[in-house]
Amino acid sequence: MREKARQLLLQEEEQNSYMLYRLEQGMADDLEIAGSSVRMRDVENGKYMYAVKSPDELAFLYRKISGRSGMLLSLLTDGRMLKQALSMEAPLRGGLFYQLLPPESRTLSARGFEGGSEESDVEFTPVQAADIPWMLRVYEHPELNEEFIGRRAAAAPAIVARKNNVPVGFAMTHCGAELGPVYVEPQLRGSGLAAQLLCRLLQGMEQKKSRAVIFVAPTNLRSLHWLQKQGCQLCREHVAWFWREE
């Protein structure tokens, strides 16, 4: 079944990148196929993923797991079917997201602070437990908490940039196939530091022979444009995340 699912996902390889990466990484279970559509669950974070060809196949695959408890937070690789997804059950909510595929790390600049003399003041180190309170203070995200960051730091790569021994930026992964966030303190934005962090994050993924995607909320156009400037490829269609109200 895994090979059949892989072949179905390869029909829309770019759009289904996240699901393909998780399948390749051995991080997919609860695999089910309906017609030309695929559902699987991410072993690492419990999220569901759907690559579907029709509303009926989506409804069938969702119905098979809808009796389970929890949010059932799910990725839908074809955002055009979000309306149909939300109609499957009254408490469902969701939204569209941009999906980007990052370039190889060698294509990114690692030049340091562009045009400045301060580059020698910045060092990059793995995230430590003492960094986590600062990370949570400067960057808000519903999934980020002390336990989550600790797990991702242990899995690596998770990087902190320090200037004069003070943290000024960080980059981490949400899982083994999803990059982000990349954060830089406001006074250093535009300096090239974010590109350095992204480059090192990609190098860490490449050392693990892993590939990843980046999801960006439609309201975060600043990040979208910056990522495209770094060479990230914007997928043709939006993806959607949907979840059940608890």
C-alpha positions in Angstrom: 0.0 0.0 0.0 2.9 2.4 0.7 4.2 2.1 -2.8 0.7 2.6 -4.3 0.3 5.7 -2.1 3.7 7.0 -3.2 2.7 6.6 -6.9 -0.5 8.4 -6.3 1.2 11.3 -4.5 3.8 11.5 -7.3 1.0 12.5 -9.7 1.1 15.9 -8.1 4.7 15.7 -6.7 5.2 19.4 -6.0 1.9 19.9 -4.3 2.2 16.7 -2.3 5.8 17.3 -1.2 5.1 17.2 2.5 3.3 13.9 2.4 6.0 12.4 0.1 8.8 13.5 2.5 7.0 12.0 5.5 6.5 8.8 3.6 10.2 8.7 2.7 11.2 9.5 6.2 9.2 6.6 7.6 7.0 9.1 9.6 3.6 8.1 8.1 1.2 5.5 9.5 -2.6 5.0 9.4 -2.3 4.9 5.7 -5.5 4.5 3.6 -6.4 4.9 0.0 -9.8 5.6 -1.6 -9.8 5.6 -5.3 -7.1 8.0 -6.3 -6.9 9.8 -2.9 -4.6 9.2 0.1 -4.8 9.8 3.8 -2.0 9.2 6.3 -1.0 10.3 9.8 2.2 11.9 10.8 3.8 9.7 13.4 5.9 12.6 14.9 3.1 15.1 15.6 -0.2 13.2 15.1 -1.4 15.4 12.3 -3.4 13.9 9.4 -2.6 14.6 5.8 -4.9 14.3 2.7 -4.1 14.3 -1.0 -7.5 13.9 -2.6 -9.0 13.9 -6.0 -12.7 14.4 -5.2 -14.9 15.6 -2.4 -16.5 12.2 -2.1 -13.1 10.5 -1.5 -12.2 13.2 1.0 -15.4 12.7 2.9 -14.9 8.9 2.9 -11.4 9.1 4.2 -12.3 11.6 6.9 -15.3 9.7 8.0 -13.1 6.7 8.7 -11.3 8.6 11.5 -13.9 11.2 12.5 -14.9 9.3 15.6 -11.5 9.7 17.2 -10.9 12.3 19.9 -9.0 15.5 19.6 -8.6 18.3 17.1 -7.7 16.0 14.2 -5.5 18.8 12.8 -5.1 18.0 9.1 -3.3 19.1 6.0 -5.2 19.2 2.8 -2.7 19.5 -0.1 -5.3 20.9 -2.5 -6.6 24.1 -0.9 -9.4 24.3 -3.5 -11.2 21.6 -1.6 -11.2 23.5 1.7 -14.9 24.4 1.4 -15.8 20.8 1.0 -13.6 19.8 3.9 -15.3 22.2 6.2 -18.7 20.9 5.3 -17.9 17.4 6.5 -18.6 18.2 10.1 -20.1 21.2 11.9 -17.2 22.0 14.3 -14.5 22.0 11.6 -12.5 25.2 10.9 -9.6 25.9 8.7 -7.7 28.2 6.3 -5.5 28.4 3.3 -1.7 28.7 3.4 1.2 29.2 1.0 3.5 26.2 0.6 7.1 26.8 -0.4 9.9 24.4 -1.3 13.3 25.7 -0.1 16.4 25.7 -2.3 19.7 23.9 -1.6 21.7 25.6 1.1 24.6 26.3 -1.3 22.4 28.7 -3.3 21.8 30.9 -0.2 24.1 33.7 0.9 26.2 33.1 4.0 28.1 36.3 3.7 27.3 37.7 7.1 26.2 41.3 7.8 26.1 42.8 4.4 28.4 45.8 4.2 28.9 45.9 7.9 31.9 45.4 10.2 29.9 43.6 12.9 29.8 40.1 11.4 32.6 38.9 13.7 30.3 39.7 16.6 27.8 37.1 15.6 28.1 33.4 16.4 25.7 30.5 15.7 25.2 27.8 18.3 22.6 25.1 18.9 19.5 26.1 20.9 20.1 25.5 24.7 17.5 25.2 27.4 18.4 28.7 28.6 17.4 30.2 25.2 13.8 28.9 25.3 12.3 31.6 27.5 13.7 34.3 25.2 12.4 32.4 22.1 8.9 32.2 23.5 8.9 35.8 24.5 10.0 37.2 21.1 8.0 34.8 18.9 4.4 33.7 19.4 3.0 30.6 17.7 0.2 28.3 18.9 2.5 25.2 18.7 5.5 26.7 20.4 6.0 25.9 24.1 9.0 24.8 26.2 8.5 21.1 25.7 8.0 21.5 21.9 11.2 23.6 21.4 13.1 21.2 23.6 12.1 18.3 21.5 13.0 20.1 18.3 16.4 21.3 19.7 17.2 17.7 20.6 16.2 16.5 17.1 18.3 19.4 15.5 18.9 21.5 13.7 17.8 24.4 15.9 20.1 27.4 15.9 20.5 30.6 17.9 22.4 33.6 16.6 24.2 35.6 19.3 25.7 39.1 19.1 28.0 39.9 22.0 26.7 36.8 23.7 23.1 38.0 23.5 20.5 36.1 21.4 19.4 38.1 18.4 17.8 35.4 16.2 16.9 31.8 15.8 15.8 29.2 13.3 14.3 25.8 13.9 12.1 23.1 12.4 8.5 22.2 13.2 9.2 18.6 12.3 11.6 16.6 10.1 9.8 17.9 7.0 8.7 21.4 7.9 11.0 24.4 8.3 10.3 27.4 10.5 10.2 29.7 12.1 13.2 31.9 11.3 13.3 35.0 13.6 15.6 38.0 13.8 15.4 40.9 16.2 13.9 44.0 14.5 17.1 46.1 14.7 19.0 43.5 12.7 16.4 42.8 10.0 17.8 43.5 6.5 21.4 42.7 7.7 21.6 39.3 6.1 21.3 37.5 9.4 18.0 35.8 8.5 19.5 34.4 5.3 22.5 33.0 7.3 20.1 31.3 9.7 18.0 29.8 6.9 21.2 28.6 5.2 22.4 26.8 8.3 19.0 25.3 8.9 19.0 23.9 5.4 22.6 22.6 5.9 21.5 20.8 9.0 18.6 19.2 7.1 20.8 18.2 4.3 23.3 16.5 6.6 20.3 14.4 7.8 19.4 13.7 4.2 16.0 15.3 4.8 13.9 17.6 2.7 11.3 20.0 4.0 8.6 22.5 3.1 7.6 25.8 4.5 4.0 26.9 5.3 3.2 30.6 5.4 0.0 32.2 6.5 -1.6 34.4 3.8 -1.5 37.4 6.1 2.3 37.1 6.4 3.2 38.5 3.0 6.5 40.0 4.4 7.8 36.4 5.1 6.4 35.1 1.8 8.2 37.7 -0.3 11.5 37.3 1.7 11.4 33.5 1.3 10.8 33.9 -2.5 13.8 36.3 -2.6 15.9 33.6 -1.0 15.0 31.2 -3.8 12.1 29.3 -2.2 9.7 28.0 -4.8 6.0 28.8 -4.3 3.8 25.9 -5.1 1.1 26.4 -7.7 -1.9 26.0 -5.5 -2.6 26.9 -1.8 -2.7 24.1 0.7 -5.2 24.1 3.6 -5.0 23.2 7.3 -8.3 22.3 8.9 -9.1 21.1 12.4 -12.0 20.3 14.7 -13.2 22.7 17.4 -12.7 21.0 20.8 
